[in-house]
Amino acid sequence: MKKYLLLGVYGLLATTTLAQHSPQVPTPVLQAFAKAQPQAAHVAWHQCPVGYEAVFEQRPAQGRLPGERKYRGVARLTPAGELVETRLDVPARTLPPLGHTAVSQRYPRRQVDRIIQVVDAKGEVTYEAKICEGKDKNGKDKDCQTSRFDANGRPLTI
């Protein structure tokens, strides 16, 4: 009997602990996110300094080719539902040609490993590119750095 009572208490504690990790997201935030990211899947919500953060996967309709890895995104919204920033993990081909040219001229031995498309509250688009020399013997990225580009691919930091 004591065993079942203890299991019940542990179950209640575990349920309470898990519930604390998922914040109650206000309706305006949910509606604004659904409008901004209608193709989002597997959304997980977290509280952040500006309000709420949604971590999600992009469905194939947003530019994934068959066989490509899954792309993730992060959207930050205020408690009133105003979109502050969206960061989307996008295919390397998304970086405008001017950006690829700048990388190949500045770093001829490196490759663009990952592109993050950042859209701020005003709708301005920038790109953050993770540029690496390759992989080490363990398969980890080797000697990487991050460069930023504007919407046309012009380097902001390289």
C-alpha positions in Angstrom: 0.0 0.0 0.0 2.8 2.4 0.9 4.5 1.6 -2.4 1.4 2.7 -4.4 1.0 5.8 -2.2 4.7 6.8 -2.9 4.2 6.1 -6.6 1.2 8.4 -6.6 3.0 11.2 -4.9 6.0 10.9 -7.3 3.6 10.9 -10.2 1.9 14.1 -9.0 5.3 15.8 -8.4 6.5 14.8 -11.9 3.3 16.1 -13.5 3.6 19.4 -11.6 7.3 19.7 -12.6 6.5 19.1 -16.3 3.7 21.6 -16.3 6.0 24.3 -15.1 8.2 24.0 -18.2 5.4 24.8 -20.6 4.2 28.4 -20.0 0.6 29.5 -20.5 0.8 31.3 -23.8 -1.8 34.2 -24.2 -4.2 33.9 -27.1 -2.9 37.1 -28.9 0.6 35.5 -28.9 -0.8 32.2 -30.3 -2.8 34.0 -33.0 0.1 36.3 -34.1 2.4 33.3 -34.3 -0.1 31.3 -36.4 -0.5 34.2 -38.8 3.2 34.8 -39.1 4.2 31.1 -39.4 1.3 29.1 -40.8 3.5 26.2 -42.0 5.1 25.7 -38.6 5.1 22.3 -37.0 6.1 20.8 -33.6 5.9 24.2 -31.8 7.4 24.4 -28.3 6.9 27.5 -26.2 9.3 29.1 -23.7 9.3 32.4 -21.8 12.0 34.8 -22.7 13.0 38.4 -21.7 10.7 40.0 -24.4 7.8 37.7 -23.6 7.4 34.4 -25.4 9.6 32.3 -27.8 8.3 29.7 -30.1 10.7 27.0 -31.4 9.4 25.2 -34.4 10.2 23.1 -37.4 9.5 24.3 -40.9 7.4 22.0 -43.1 8.7 21.1 -46.6 6.5 23.8 -48.2 9.0 26.4 -46.9 11.8 25.4 -49.2 13.1 22.0 -48.1 14.2 19.6 -50.8 13.8 15.9 -50.4 16.7 14.5 -48.4 17.7 17.8 -46.9 17.9 18.1 -43.1 15.0 19.6 -41.2 15.0 23.3 -40.7 14.1 25.0 -37.5 12.9 28.4 -36.6 12.6 30.6 -33.5 10.0 33.4 -33.2 10.0 35.9 -30.3 6.8 37.7 -29.5 5.7 40.2 -26.8 2.9 39.3 -24.4 0.6 41.5 -26.6 1.4 39.4 -29.6 3.8 41.7 -31.4 6.4 39.9 -33.4 9.9 41.0 -32.3 12.1 38.7 -34.4 12.0 35.5 -36.4 15.1 33.4 -37.0 14.7 30.7 -39.7 17.3 28.0 -40.4 17.2 28.0 -44.2 19.1 26.2 -47.0 22.5 27.6 -48.0 21.2 28.4 -51.5 18.9 31.0 -49.8 21.8 33.4 -49.3 21.8 35.8 -52.3 24.6 35.3 -54.9 26.4 38.4 -53.8 26.9 36.9 -50.3 28.3 33.6 -51.7 30.7 35.6 -53.9 31.9 37.6 -50.9 32.5 34.5 -48.9 34.4 32.7 -51.7 36.6 35.7 -52.3 37.4 36.3 -48.6 37.6 32.7 -47.5 38.5 30.5 -50.6 39.0 27.3 -48.5 35.8 27.6 -46.5 32.2 26.7 -47.1 28.9 28.1 -46.0 27.7 25.5 -43.5 24.5 27.1 -42.2 22.3 30.1 -43.0 20.0 31.8 -40.5 17.5 34.3 -42.0 16.7 36.9 -39.5 13.5 39.0 -39.9 13.1 41.9 -37.4 9.9 43.6 -36.2 10.1 46.1 -39.2 10.3 43.2 -41.6 13.9 43.8 -42.5 15.8 40.7 -43.6 19.4 39.9 -42.8 21.3 36.6 -43.0 23.8 35.1 -40.6 26.1 32.6 -42.2 28.2 30.0 -40.4 31.4 29.6 -42.5 33.6 26.7 -41.7 36.9 25.3 -43.0 35.4 21.8 -43.0 35.0 18.9 -40.6 37.5 17.5 -38.2 38.1 13.7 -37.9 35.2 13.4 -35.4 32.8 15.0 -37.9 32.5 18.3 -36.0 32.7 21.7 -37.8 36.3 23.0 -37.9 37.4 26.6 -37.5 34.0 28.3 -38.0 33.0 31.9 -37.8 29.7 33.8 -38.3 29.3 36.6 -40.9 26.3 38.8 -41.5 24.7 39.9 -44.7 21.9 42.3 -45.7 18.9 41.1 -47.7 20.8 41.6 -51.0 23.8 39.6 -49.8 26.1 42.6 -49.1 28.4 41.8 -46.2 27.6 43.6 -42.9 30.4 41.7 -41.0 32.7 39.2 -42.7 
